[in-house]
Amino acid sequence: RDSSVTGVQTCALPIYLFTNKGLQIDVKTTRLVGGNLVATLTSDKKNFDVYILCELMEDGCDVVGWINRNDFLTPQNTRDGKKGKYYFISKDNLTTDFERLK
């Protein structure tokens, strides 16, 4: 749960996936419809290649989009939160072409 950074309660269990190309994916979730992708600054120490945003709902999950690590974990994508800085990118800046991950 990460309400200290985003103000939104998120899933407590990490979800990690791999693509057919061997790219490691970190799946970020939010219960806020229209929410944005956020990650702690320590994410730059992890070995994920891709970040995916999903919106959790009562009856399932919608995949919003994805972004490459090098496009997401950059100084210009940091924001100040209640407990310090974090990475942030608008859902509108996420890629929805999932064929590129295959």
KAVEN-V52686 format. One record per pair of residues at least 12 apart in sequence whose ideal C-beta (glycine too) atoms are under 6 Angstrom apart, sorted by the first residue. I is the first residue (numbers start at 1). J is the second residue. Records with the same first field share a line. If there is no record, write none. Layout:
# KAVEN-V52686
I: J ; J
This chain:
# KAVEN-V52686
4: 82 ; 83
5: 38 ; 81 ; 86
6: 38
8: 30 ; 32 ; 35
9: 31
10: 29 ; 30
11: 29
15: 27
19: 101
20: 102
23: 49 ; 50
24: 47 ; 48 ; 49
25: 50 ; 52
26: 48 ; 51
27: 52 ; 54
28: 53
29: 54 ; 56
30: 55
31: 56
33: 55
36: 90 ; 91
37: 53 ; 89
38: 86 ; 88
39: 87
40: 86
41: 85
43: 73
44: 73
48: 69
49: 69
50: 66
51: 67 ; 72
52: 66
53: 65
64: 91
65: 94 ; 95 ; 96
66: 94 ; 95
67: 94
72: 89
73: 87
77: 89
